[in-house]
Amino acid sequence: MTGVTEQDGAARGFAAATRLVAEREVRTFLRAKGFWIGLAVIVVGLFAMSILPNVLGGGETKVAAVGARAADVLTGSGLEVREVADVAAAEALIRSEEVEAAVVPDTAGDSATGVRVVALADPPTDVLAALRTAPPVDLLDPAEVGQGQRQLAIMVFALVFLIVGMSGTAIAQSTVTEKQTRIVEILVSTIPVRALLAGKIAGHSLLTIGQVVVIAVAAPVALRLGGHQELLALVAPALGWFVPFLVLGFVLLASMWAVAGSLVSRQEDLGSSMGLVMILVMGPYFGVMFFSDNAAVLTVLSFLPFSSAIAMPVRLFAGDAAVWEPLLALGLLAGTVVLIVLLASRLYSGSLLHTGGKLKLAKAWAREE
């Protein structure tokens, strides 16, 4: 009975210490101007990505023309016209993305203009807007989600993950500051080292959840102002998955940021211990951006713990993932979080009181207090 009571008391003491550290981290960063500036940058960037493409527009749209009637319809349209011999040649140019669309003769006789527009996956709004009378549109490979909508979703998911992931540097900087000012020696004399780590992760995770809530409120407004109302219904299921993926992904990175900060004793040396974590934050961002059109690579990225927070919501948004896939990916991510936090806890304990130059991971592991 005594053993159970002691265990309960230790658990309550650990929880109280963790909560105390978490509250301290939250209060500290809510008072910092940098936190609010970073959040403002995210919100402004979200509005910019939604609105600016419609305001600025793109370059001159390329379109193929088959026959004299198509060429006549396109005269004075302001489009870059490329005349080809037949419909097959025009479709080949569309599939190779050399032109956005093609204007071809209307053999079915449904069009008042005598021509039809052929495109790949989405109705070519630029081409239709440039024509005096919009002809019927035929799609070679109709898409449930438009390419422009897909790219916008990828940019939003990837950018939010990048900014949130990079915000974990605050944990590393906080840890180094405490070591450099010797405050950490006072903290560990009253608070277990693991509670200090848990409190930092919990506090910054709460701050991250708060940022996600602000983004979730701002996103519908930005999409409506940008004329993407239909995107709201499409993105809602993926957004519901994005939140748990983002929170777990942040906890995973936060524990590594804490270790990066504990390995050095001065702010000037922090850059030497941050390289691996930087790669694990930047890698998924560029990986999803570069391979967004490669289904095989994106599928692999959607199951890797460090990139699944971006890749899986993107696949869900596009309708490319089965129901079981996000559950499996989330399970793999949660398991990896538990493993990495346990490893980080030992490394953090072994390196937190180290002074001097950068401490190697092997020595931190052996020095556990």
N, C-alpha and C positions, 0 to 999 in steps of 0.2 A: 504493500500500500504506500509505503514511504517513497519507493522508487517511482511509482506512478505519479505521486504528488510532485516529486522533484522534476520529473520529465515535463509535467504540465507547467510547472513554474518556469523551467528553462524555455519552453516553447513560447509562453506568454512574454517572457523577457526578451526573447529574440524578436517576436512580432512587434513589441512596443518599441524596441530600438530601431527596427526597420521602418516603422511608421514615423518615428522622430526624424530620421535621416531623410526620408522621402518628403516630409513636410518642409524641412529646411531647404532641400533642393528646389522644390516648387516655388517657395517664397523668394528664394534668391534669384531665380531666373524670371519670375514674373516682374521683379523690380528692375531687371536689366533691359536697357533700350534695345540691345541687339536682338533679343527674343521677339519683341514686337515688330522690329524692322524686318526680320526674317519672315514672320507671318504675313506682313503686309506685302512683301515681295511675292510670296506664293499666291496670294489672292489677286494681286495686280497681274501676275503672269497668267493666271487662269483666265481672267477677263481678256487679256491681250491675245491669247491663243484662240479664243472663241470669236472675237470680234475682228481683229486685224486682217485675217485672210479675206473676209468679205469687203473690207474697206480698201485694201491695197490691190487685191486681185492678183492675177498671174501674168505671164508673158503672153505673146500672141499665140492663140490656139491654132494647132495644125489640124487640117481636115482633108480627107481624100474625096475626090469627085469622080464619078463614073458617068460618062456621057455628057452631051452638050446641054441637056436640060438641067442637070445638076450644077454644071459650071455656071449656067446663066442665073440660077437661084442664088448661088454664092457670090455673084458679082456685087461688089460694094458692101459686103458683110463685115469687112475688117478682119477676116480670118485668113490664115496662111493656107492657100489651097494647093493641093498636089493632085494633078489629074492622073488617073490610072486607067488601064485598059478595060478591066472587068471587075465584077463584084468580088471574085475570089482574091484578086490582088489587093483590093481594098480591105477585105477581112484579114489578110495576112499582115498588112500594115497595122491594123488595129491590135491584133494579138501580139505583135512585136512592140507595141506601144510607141511606134513612130508617129502615129497620128492619134488624136483623141476619138475621132469618129469619122464616118464616111457618109456622103450623100449619094444615094444610088437611085436608079429608076424604080418607080412603083409599078411592078408587074401585076400586082393584085388589083390595082385600080381603086384603092380606098382613099387615096390622098387627093385633095383638091389641087395641090401644087404639082402633082405628077412625080414626086420624089418621096423617098423614105430616108430616115436617118438610121444608120447602123452603129452601135457602140458595143463595148465589151461587157461591162458589168453594171454600169449606172447610166441613167439618162444624161447625156452631155449638156448640161444647163447652159454653158457658154455658147455652144453651137446653136441651140434652140433659141436662145435670146437674140442671137445675131441675125436670125432669119426673120423675114417679114411675117411669114405665116408658118407656124410650127407644124411640120409634117409628122406622120406616125414614126415611132421609134422601135427598132428591133434590137434586142440585146443578145449577143452571142453566148454569154455566160452570166446570166442574171445572179446578182449577189443579194443576200438578205440584208447585209450591212454594206453601205456604200464605202468606196475607198477613202473618200475624204473624211467620213465619220470614223472609219477605222483608224486612220492616221491621227485624228484628233484624240481619240481614246487612248492610243498608245502613248502619245506625247504627254497627256495628262497623268496617266498611271505612272509612267517612267519618271517624269519630272517630280511628282509628289514623293515617290519612293527615294529619289536621289536627294532631294532637299531634306526629307525626314531622316534619311540615313546619315547624311553629313552633319545633321544637328547633334548627332551623338558625339561629335568632337568636344562638345561642352562637358561631357562626362570626363574625358581624358584631361581636358584643361583644368577642370575642378580638382581632379585627383592630384595633378602635378602641383597646383597652387597650394593644396593642403600639405603636400610633402615639403615644398620649398619653404613655406612659412612655419613648418614644424607643428602645425595644428593637428596633423594626423596622429602624432604621438599622444596628444591629449585625448583625441577621439577613441583610439584603440584601447586606452587604459580604462575606459568606461563602457565602450560598445564593442561587441564582437566584430572582428574584421569582416566576417561573412554577412553580418547584419548591415555593415556599412556599404558593402557591395550591393546587397539586396535593396537597400533603401535608395541608393543612387539609381539603380535600374527601375525600381517602382516609381520613383518621383519623375524621372524623365519619360517613362512610359505614359504616365498620366498627362504630362505636358503634350506628348505626341497625340494621345487620344483627343485632347482639347483642340489641337490643330486640325485633326481630321474632322471633328464636328464643325469647325468654322468653314472648312473647305466644302463639306457636305451641304452646308447652308448656302454658300456662295455659288457653288457649281450650277444649280438650276437657274439662278438669276443670270449668270454669265451665258449659259447656253441659250436662254430665251432672247437675250439681247443680241446674240450672234446669229439668231435665226435657226437654231438647232433644236426646236421644240420636240421634234420627233425622236431626237437622240435620247431624250430623257427616259422614255419608256424602254428603249433598247439597252441603255447603260445601267438601269436600276438593278437587274439581277447581278451583273458583274460587279457593280459597286458594293453590293451586299457582301460579296466574297472578298473584295479588295480590303475591307476594313480589318477582318481578323488576320488576313495574310500580312497586312502592313504592320499591325501591332506585334505579331509574333516575329516578323522579320526585324523589327526595331529592337526587340528584346535580345535577339540573337546578336545583332551588331553592337548593342549597348554593352553587353558583357565583354566583348572584344575591345571596345573603346576604353573600358575601365582598365583592362589589363595593359593596353598600350600606354595609358597614363601612369600606371604603377611601376612600369619598368624603368622610368627615368625620374630624375630629381629636379630638373630645370625645364622651364618652358622652351628654352632654346634647343633642347635635345629632343623635344616631343616629335619632331618630324621624322627622326630616325626610327621610331617605333610604330609609326602610323601607316607604313607602306602597305602591309598586308590588308589591313582593314579598308584602306582607301580603294584597293583593287577590288575587294568584295562588295564595295558600294558602287563604284563606277562600272565594274564589269557587267553586272546585270543590266544597267541602264543602256550602255552601248550595245550589248548583246541583243537585247530586244529591239532596239531601234534599227540596228543593221540587218537583223534576220527576221523582221516582222513579216516578210513575204515568203519566208521559207518554212513551210508547215512542219517539216521533219525536225529542224533545229529548234523551232519554237516549242514543239511538243516536248523535246528533251529538257529545254530550259524551264518548262512549266512544272517539272518534277524535281529539279535541283533546288535544295533548300534556300540557297542565297539568291536565286533568280525567280523562284516560283511566285513571289509576291507581286511581280509585274507580269510575267508571262502567262500565268494561269487566268487572271482576270481578263487579259486581252483575248485569250482563246475563248473564254466564256462569252465575252461581248460579241465575238464574231460567230458564235454558235458552233465552234469547232471542237468543243470538249463534251464528253459524255458526263452523265450525272455523277458517276463514281469517281471521276478523275480529280475534281477539286477536293473531295473528301480524302483521297489517298495522298494528294500533294500536301494538304493541310496536316495530315497525320505525320508524314515524313518531316515536315517543317517543325512540328511540335516536338517530335522525338529528338531532332537535331538541336533544338533550343535547350532541352533538358541536358543533353550531353555537353554542349558547349558551355552552358552556365556552370555545370559541375567542374569542368576543366578550368574555366576562368576563375572559379572560386579558389581553387588550389593555387593557381599562379598568382592571383591577386594577394592571397594571404602570404605567399612566399616573397613577394617583391615590394609590398607596400611600405615597409620600414627600411628598405634599402636606400642608402645615400651614396652619392658619388656618380660615376658614369652610368651608361645604359647597362642594365642587367640582362644577361642572356636567359632565354626561356628555360633551358635545362637547369640553370642554377636557381631560378625562381621556383621551379618544381621541387628541387631538392631542399630548398630553404623553408618550406611551408612551416608556419608557426603552429 
